[in-house]
Amino acid sequence: MCSCNVANVLRSKRMGKTRYFTSSNINLSAEGDCYYLNGEPLEREEKSGKTNYKLSEFKGEVSKAVSKFVDRSFENIIVLIGAGASVVMDDNDSIDGRYGKTVSMIAETVFNQLKSGSYCFQYSKPEKNEINVFPLEKMAVKIGYSDNILDETNNKLDSSFDLEAFLSRLIMHNQFVVEDKEKWEESQSAIFDIIKQETSYGYDKDVFHHAALINILSKKLASESKLSVVTTNYDTLVEDAAESMNYTVFDGFSFSRTPRFDDDMFEWHLSKHVSDVKTRENIYKKNVIDLLKIHGSLTWRMSKSGENVVRLDKHAPGESVMIFPSSDKYMQSYEEPYFELFARFQDLLKRPNTLLVTTGFSFADNHISRMIIQAVSHNPGLSTLITDYSLDSAKPNKNWSELQHMMENANSVAFLRATLNKDLTKYLVGYPEEIS
C-alpha cells in the first residue's frame, strides 16, 4: 500500500518538500520516501495496488524534465561556472578540503596563517623571506570593520565574518594609510596570496566532472558552433579538463610561445578546407570551446612592459591578474582585460536560440546576476537552467528570488537541485536505473 496517503500529502504541504526540479509548468519534489509531480504523489500501478516510486524512478523523472528543457536545437550554449563548482563533498556530505573551498573556509585559513604576525609568500613574492604582517583581528579593529571577529568559545573566526566586506574596507584603508604603510600593504598582499593558494588545486578526473559537462554540452551543438564556458573561478580546472580530452581552448590569448591577451581570438574557428570533384567546403574541428575567465586567473600576469596581460604557468612568480573579493568587483570589471570579457558574455546572452546553464553560481555577485536577469527579461530566445545544491526558497538573495519570480511568470527559466561534481551530468544524460 502506498505510504503517500492524504495524511502524508497534507503533512508535506505544512512542512514543505525538497524541490529537485522546477519550471513554469513542472515541479518535482520529495519528502522522505514520497515523490511528487506538481504536488501529486508519483505512484505506479501494480497487481497489489498503487506503489511509491523508488528513488531511481524519481530521479529518472527529474532527468526527463531536464532533457525536455535542454534537448532542443540550440544554436548557442553557455555554461556559467561559479565557485561552488570546484567544491567536492565527501561520503559524509562534508566539504573535502583538498579541493574547492567556501569563502568562509578561506577566511579561516587567512585568520590562522596571519595569527602569528608573520607570513611567507608562496605565489606573489616567493623570493621574499618571512615578513611581518598584522593579524586579522588587529586589522579588523583598525579599519573599522569590527571590534571583535572571534568566536571566543572556539577561538576561531565568528561565522558572521564577511571576507569580501573586510577586504573592501582594507583596500580603502590602505589607499590613505601613512603609518606602517609598508606593513599594511604586505598584510593585504599576504591575504591575496593565501586566496591564490586556496584556489589552486590539481585536476582529478575521478573527482571533478568538468570534462563530462564540457563533453555533454558540446555534443548538443552543431560542429560550427563552440561551447562558451564562462567562469568566475581563478583555478585551472576547465583548462585541465579540456586538455585531458584533447579539446582546443580559445581563452582570449594568442597561440604564441608567450600567449598574450587578444580579445579578437574568440572570433576565430579552427577549420580545414576539403575539396573533391563535386564540392569544396570547410570542415570545422571538433572539440573546441571558448573560455571566458571574467574574474581573471592564477595563470595571468602583467608583461614586464606592463602593456599586455600574458598567460604563464600558475606557479610563475609575479602578481596574478585577478579580481579579488571586494565591493570594488563591479568597478574592476570595467578595466582591461575584464571589460572585454564581460562585454563578450553580455553579447552571448543576447543571441537568439541560446541555452544558459549555471552551476556553482549563487547569484550573489550583483554585477553578473543583473546582466543575466536583464537578458532573461529582454531576450525571448534565451533559456536558463539554474543548478545549485539547494533550491531553498529562503535563499538570502534578491537576484535568486527575482529569477524565481520570472520563472513563475512563464519565462524560460528552470531550477535543478544538482551539483557539478555529484549528479548534474547524470541528469543531463539520463539517470542510471539503479541508484545505490
C-alpha positions as CSV (number, residue, x, y, z in Angstrom):
1,M,0.0,0.0,0.0
2,C,1.3,3.5,-0.9
3,S,2.5,5.4,2.1
4,C,2.0,8.8,0.3
5,N,-1.6,8.9,1.5
6,V,-3.7,12.0,2.2
7,A,-2.2,12.5,5.6
8,N,1.3,12.5,4.2
9,V,0.4,14.9,1.4
10,L,-1.1,17.3,4.0
11,R,1.9,17.0,6.2
12,S,4.2,17.7,3.2
13,K,2.2,20.9,2.5
14,R,2.7,22.1,6.1
15,M,6.4,21.1,6.3
16,G,7.5,21.8,2.8
17,K,9.1,19.4,0.3
18,T,12.6,19.3,-1.1
19,R,12.4,20.6,-4.6
20,Y,14.5,18.8,-7.3
21,F,13.3,20.5,-10.5
22,T,11.0,23.3,-11.0
23,S,10.0,25.3,-14.1
24,S,6.9,27.3,-15.1
25,N,4.9,24.1,-15.5
26,I,6.8,21.3,-13.8
27,N,7.6,20.8,-10.1
28,L,9.3,17.6,-9.0
29,S,9.8,17.3,-5.2
30,A,10.4,14.8,-2.5
31,E,9.8,14.3,1.2
32,G,11.2,11.2,2.8
33,D,10.3,8.2,0.6
34,C,7.4,10.1,-1.1
35,Y,7.9,11.8,-4.5
36,Y,5.7,14.3,-6.2
37,L,4.9,15.8,-9.6
38,N,3.2,19.1,-9.3
39,G,2.1,18.3,-5.8
40,E,0.6,14.9,-6.6
41,P,2.3,11.7,-5.4
42,L,4.2,9.7,-8.0
43,E,2.9,6.2,-7.9
44,R,2.8,3.2,-10.3
45,E,0.1,0.6,-10.7
46,E,1.0,-3.0,-9.6
47,K,-1.1,-6.1,-9.0
48,S,-1.2,-5.4,-5.3
49,G,-2.3,-1.8,-5.9
50,K,-0.5,1.6,-6.1
51,T,3.1,1.7,-5.0
52,N,5.5,4.5,-4.4
53,Y,8.1,5.4,-6.9
54,K,11.6,4.3,-6.0
55,L,14.4,7.0,-5.8
56,S,15.9,5.8,-9.1
57,E,12.5,6.2,-10.8
58,F,12.0,9.6,-9.3
59,K,15.5,10.8,-10.4
60,G,14.6,9.4,-13.9
61,E,11.6,11.7,-13.9
62,V,13.9,14.6,-13.0
63,S,16.2,13.7,-15.8
64,K,13.3,13.6,-18.3
65,A,12.3,17.1,-17.2
66,V,15.8,18.3,-17.6
67,S,16.2,16.7,-21.0
68,K,12.9,18.3,-22.2
69,F,14.3,21.7,-21.2
70,V,17.8,21.4,-22.7
71,D,17.4,18.9,-25.6
72,R,16.4,21.4,-28.2
73,S,18.2,22.6,-31.2
74,F,20.1,25.5,-29.6
75,E,22.4,27.4,-31.8
76,N,24.5,28.6,-28.8
77,I,25.1,27.1,-25.4
78,I,26.8,29.0,-22.4
79,V,27.8,27.3,-19.2
80,L,28.5,29.7,-16.3
81,I,30.7,28.0,-13.6
82,G,30.9,29.6,-10.2
83,A,32.9,28.9,-7.0
84,G,30.6,26.1,-5.9
85,A,31.6,24.0,-9.0
86,S,35.1,23.5,-7.5
87,V,33.6,22.1,-4.2
88,V,33.7,18.4,-3.6
89,M,31.7,16.7,-0.9
90,D,33.0,13.6,0.9
91,D,31.0,10.5,1.9
92,N,29.8,12.3,5.0
93,D,28.4,15.2,3.0
94,S,31.2,17.5,4.3
95,I,33.4,19.6,2.0
96,D,36.7,17.9,1.1
97,G,39.3,20.4,2.0
98,R,41.7,19.2,-0.7
99,Y,39.7,20.9,-3.4
100,G,37.4,23.9,-3.7
101,K,36.6,25.8,-0.5
102,T,33.9,28.2,0.5
103,V,34.7,31.8,1.2
104,S,34.3,31.2,5.0
105,M,36.8,28.3,4.8
106,I,39.3,30.6,3.0
107,A,38.7,33.3,5.6
108,E,39.5,30.8,8.4
109,T,42.8,29.9,6.6
110,V,43.7,33.6,6.4
111,F,43.0,34.0,10.1
112,N,45.2,31.1,11.0
113,Q,48.1,31.9,8.7
114,L,48.3,35.5,9.8
115,K,47.7,34.8,13.5
116,S,51.5,34.7,14.4
117,G,52.1,38.1,12.8
118,S,54.5,36.8,10.2
119,Y,54.0,35.3,6.7
120,C,56.0,33.6,3.9
121,F,54.7,34.3,0.4
122,Q,54.0,31.3,-1.8
123,Y,52.8,32.9,-5.1
124,S,53.2,36.7,-5.4
125,K,56.6,37.2,-3.9
126,P,58.3,33.8,-3.4
127,E,61.7,35.5,-3.3
128,K,60.8,37.2,-0.1
129,N,61.6,35.7,3.3
130,E,59.3,35.8,6.2
131,I,57.7,39.2,6.6
132,N,55.8,40.9,9.4
133,V,52.0,41.3,9.0
134,F,49.1,42.4,11.1
135,P,46.9,39.5,12.5
136,L,43.4,39.6,11.0
137,E,41.7,40.7,14.3
138,K,44.0,43.7,14.7
139,M,43.3,44.8,11.1
140,A,39.6,44.4,11.7
141,V,39.7,46.9,14.6
142,K,42.0,49.4,12.9
143,I,40.0,49.6,9.6
144,G,36.7,49.9,11.5
145,Y,35.3,46.5,10.3
146,S,34.6,45.1,13.8
147,D,35.9,45.3,17.4
148,N,35.7,41.5,17.7
149,I,35.7,39.0,14.8
150,L,36.3,36.0,17.0
151,D,34.1,33.2,18.3
152,E,35.6,33.2,21.8
153,T,34.2,29.8,22.6
154,N,36.2,28.0,19.8
155,N,38.9,30.6,19.3
156,K,38.1,30.9,15.6
157,L,36.5,33.3,13.3
158,D,32.9,34.2,14.0
159,S,30.6,32.7,11.5
160,S,29.3,36.2,10.6
161,F,32.8,37.3,9.3
162,D,32.4,38.6,5.7
163,L,35.8,38.4,3.9
164,E,34.5,40.4,1.0
165,A,33.3,43.3,3.2
166,F,36.5,43.1,5.2
167,L,38.7,43.3,2.1
168,S,36.7,46.3,0.8
169,R,37.5,48.2,3.9
170,L,41.1,47.1,3.9
171,I,41.7,48.2,0.3
172,M,40.1,51.6,1.0
173,H,42.1,52.0,4.2
174,N,45.4,51.2,2.5
175,Q,44.9,53.9,-0.1
176,F,45.2,56.6,2.6
177,V,47.3,55.0,5.5
178,V,50.6,56.7,6.3
179,E,51.8,55.0,9.5
180,D,53.2,51.4,8.9
181,K,52.2,51.8,5.2
182,E,54.5,49.0,4.0
183,K,53.3,46.6,6.7
184,W,49.7,47.3,5.8
185,E,50.4,46.7,2.1
186,E,52.3,43.5,2.9
187,S,49.4,42.3,5.0
188,Q,46.9,42.9,2.1
189,S,49.3,41.1,-0.3
190,A,49.5,38.2,2.1
191,I,45.7,37.8,2.1
192,F,45.7,37.8,-1.7
193,D,48.5,35.3,-1.7
194,I,46.5,32.9,0.6
195,I,43.5,33.3,-1.6
196,K,45.6,32.1,-4.6
197,Q,46.9,29.1,-2.6
198,E,43.3,28.2,-1.5
199,T,42.0,28.3,-5.1
200,S,44.8,26.3,-6.7
201,Y,44.4,22.6,-6.9
202,G,45.2,19.8,-9.4
203,Y,42.6,18.4,-11.7
204,D,41.5,14.8,-10.8
205,K,39.1,13.3,-13.4
206,D,37.7,10.9,-10.8
207,V,36.7,13.8,-8.5
208,F,35.8,16.7,-10.8
209,H,33.2,16.3,-13.5
210,H,34.1,19.4,-15.6
211,A,35.2,17.2,-18.6
212,A,31.9,15.3,-18.7
213,L,29.9,18.6,-18.6
214,I,32.0,20.1,-21.4
215,N,31.6,17.0,-23.5
216,I,27.9,16.6,-22.9
217,L,27.1,20.2,-23.8
218,S,29.5,20.5,-26.7
219,K,27.8,17.5,-28.4
220,K,24.5,19.3,-28.3
221,L,25.8,21.9,-30.8
222,A,26.4,21.8,-34.5
223,S,30.1,21.5,-35.5
224,E,30.5,25.1,-36.5
225,S,29.4,26.3,-33.0
226,K,31.7,26.5,-30.0
227,L,30.5,25.8,-26.4
228,S,31.1,29.0,-24.4
229,V,32.4,28.4,-20.9
230,V,32.2,31.4,-18.6
231,T,33.7,31.2,-15.1
232,T,34.3,33.4,-12.1
233,N,36.9,31.0,-10.8
234,Y,40.7,31.6,-10.7
235,D,41.6,27.9,-10.8
236,T,42.5,26.0,-14.0
237,L,40.1,23.1,-13.7
238,V,38.3,23.9,-17.1
239,E,41.6,24.2,-18.9
240,D,42.9,20.9,-17.3
241,A,39.6,19.1,-18.1
242,A,39.7,20.3,-21.7
243,E,43.3,19.2,-22.1
244,S,42.5,15.7,-20.7
245,M,40.1,15.3,-23.6
246,N,42.3,16.9,-26.3
247,Y,40.0,19.9,-26.6
248,T,41.3,23.1,-28.0
249,V,40.6,26.1,-25.8
250,F,40.1,29.7,-27.1
251,D,40.6,31.7,-23.9
252,G,41.4,35.1,-25.5
253,F,45.1,34.6,-25.6
254,S,47.2,34.3,-28.8
255,F,48.7,30.9,-29.9
256,S,52.2,32.1,-29.3
257,R,55.1,31.0,-27.2
258,T,54.1,33.5,-24.5
259,P,50.4,33.8,-25.0
260,R,49.2,37.4,-25.0
261,F,45.6,38.6,-24.3
262,D,43.8,39.5,-27.6
263,D,40.0,39.6,-27.4
264,D,39.8,39.1,-31.2
265,M,40.9,35.4,-30.7
266,F,37.3,34.5,-29.7
267,E,36.2,35.4,-33.3
268,W,38.3,32.6,-34.8
269,H,37.4,29.0,-35.5
270,L,39.5,26.0,-36.4
271,S,38.6,24.6,-39.8
272,K,40.2,22.9,-42.8
273,H,39.5,23.1,-46.5
274,V,38.3,19.9,-48.1
275,S,37.9,19.6,-51.8
276,D,36.8,16.8,-54.1
277,V,35.4,16.6,-57.7
278,K,31.9,18.0,-56.8
279,T,32.3,20.2,-53.8
280,R,34.6,22.5,-51.9
281,E,33.8,23.1,-48.2
282,N,35.3,23.8,-44.8
283,I,35.1,21.3,-42.1
284,Y,35.2,22.6,-38.5
285,K,37.4,21.0,-36.0
286,K,35.5,19.2,-33.3
287,N,36.1,19.6,-29.5
288,V,36.8,23.4,-29.5
289,I,35.5,25.7,-26.7
290,D,35.6,29.3,-25.8
291,L,36.7,30.1,-22.2
292,L,35.9,33.4,-20.6
293,K,37.6,33.8,-17.2
294,I,35.8,37.0,-16.2
295,H,37.5,37.4,-12.8
296,G,41.0,36.6,-14.1
297,S,43.1,33.6,-13.5
298,L,46.0,32.1,-11.5
299,T,47.9,31.9,-14.8
300,W,47.6,35.6,-15.8
301,R,50.4,38.1,-15.3
302,M,51.2,41.5,-16.5
303,S,54.1,41.6,-19.0
304,K,57.4,43.1,-18.0
305,S,56.5,46.2,-20.1
306,G,53.2,46.5,-18.3
307,E,51.4,46.8,-21.6
308,N,49.9,43.3,-22.0
309,V,48.4,40.5,-20.0
310,V,50.2,37.2,-20.7
311,R,49.5,33.6,-19.7
312,L,52.1,31.7,-17.8
313,D,52.3,28.7,-15.5
314,K,50.2,29.3,-12.5
315,H,53.2,28.9,-10.2
316,A,55.2,31.5,-12.1
317,P,56.3,34.5,-9.9
318,G,54.6,37.8,-10.0
319,E,51.2,39.3,-9.2
320,S,48.3,37.4,-10.8
321,V,45.8,39.4,-12.8
322,M,42.6,38.7,-10.8
323,I,39.6,40.5,-9.4
324,F,39.8,39.7,-5.6
325,P,36.6,39.5,-3.4
326,S,35.6,43.1,-2.5
327,S,32.8,45.5,-3.1
328,D,35.1,47.0,-5.8
329,K,34.5,44.0,-8.1
330,Y,31.9,45.9,-10.2
331,M,34.3,48.8,-10.9
332,Q,37.2,46.5,-11.6
333,S,35.1,44.7,-14.3
334,Y,35.3,47.9,-16.4
335,E,39.1,47.6,-16.5
336,E,41.1,45.6,-19.1
337,P,41.0,42.7,-19.8
338,Y,37.8,42.1,-17.8
339,F,35.8,44.7,-19.7
340,E,36.2,42.8,-23.0
341,L,35.3,39.5,-21.4
342,F,32.2,40.9,-19.7
343,A,31.1,42.6,-22.9
344,R,31.5,39.3,-24.8
345,F,29.5,37.5,-22.1
346,Q,26.8,40.1,-22.4
347,D,26.7,39.7,-26.2
348,L,26.4,35.9,-25.9
349,L,23.4,36.3,-23.6
350,K,21.7,38.5,-26.2
351,R,21.9,35.9,-29.0
352,P,18.7,34.1,-30.1
353,N,18.2,30.4,-29.5
354,T,20.6,30.3,-26.6
355,L,20.8,27.9,-23.6
356,L,22.5,29.2,-20.4
357,V,23.4,26.6,-17.8
358,T,24.7,27.8,-14.4
359,T,26.5,25.6,-11.8
360,G,28.1,26.6,-8.5
361,F,26.9,30.2,-9.0
362,S,24.8,31.6,-6.2
363,F,23.8,34.8,-7.9
364,A,25.3,36.8,-5.1
365,D,27.6,38.7,-7.5
366,N,25.3,41.5,-8.4
367,H,27.3,42.7,-11.5
368,I,26.9,39.3,-13.1
369,S,23.4,38.5,-11.9
370,R,21.9,41.7,-13.2
371,M,23.4,41.0,-16.6
372,I,21.7,37.6,-16.7
373,I,18.4,38.9,-15.3
374,Q,18.3,41.7,-18.0
375,A,19.0,39.0,-20.7
376,V,16.1,36.8,-19.4
377,S,13.8,39.9,-19.4
378,H,14.7,41.1,-22.9
379,N,15.8,38.0,-24.9
380,P,12.9,35.7,-25.6
381,G,15.3,33.3,-27.3
382,L,17.3,32.6,-24.0
383,S,16.5,29.6,-21.9
384,T,18.2,29.4,-18.5
385,L,18.8,26.3,-16.4
386,I,20.0,27.2,-12.9
387,T,21.5,24.4,-10.9
388,D,22.5,24.5,-7.2
389,Y,23.0,22.2,-4.2
390,S,19.6,23.5,-2.8
391,L,16.5,25.2,-4.3
392,D,15.5,26.6,-0.9
393,S,13.1,29.4,-1.4
394,A,14.6,31.1,1.7
395,K,17.9,31.8,0.0
396,P,19.0,35.3,1.2
397,N,19.5,36.6,-2.3
398,K,17.3,39.1,-4.2
399,N,18.6,38.1,-7.6
400,W,17.7,34.4,-6.9
401,S,14.2,35.5,-5.8
402,E,13.8,37.6,-8.9
403,L,14.7,34.8,-11.2
404,Q,12.2,32.5,-9.4
405,H,9.5,35.2,-9.9
406,M,10.4,35.4,-13.6
407,M,10.1,31.6,-13.9
408,E,6.6,31.8,-12.3
409,N,5.7,34.4,-14.9
410,A,6.3,31.9,-17.7
411,N,9.9,33.0,-18.6
412,S,12.0,30.1,-19.9
413,V,13.8,29.6,-16.6
414,A,14.2,26.3,-14.7
415,F,15.9,25.3,-11.4
416,L,17.6,22.0,-10.8
417,R,18.9,20.6,-7.5
418,A,22.3,19.3,-8.5
419,T,26.0,20.0,-8.1
420,L,28.6,19.6,-10.9
421,N,30.7,17.0,-9.1
422,K,27.8,14.9,-8.0
423,D,24.8,14.5,-10.2
424,L,24.4,17.3,-12.7
425,T,26.0,15.4,-15.6
426,K,23.8,12.3,-14.7
427,Y,20.7,14.4,-15.1
428,L,21.9,15.8,-18.4
429,V,22.3,12.3,-19.9
430,G,19.7,10.3,-18.1
431,Y,20.0,9.0,-14.6
432,P,21.0,5.2,-14.3
433,E,18.1,2.9,-13.5
434,E,19.6,1.7,-10.2
435,I,21.0,4.1,-7.6
436,S,22.7,2.8,-4.5
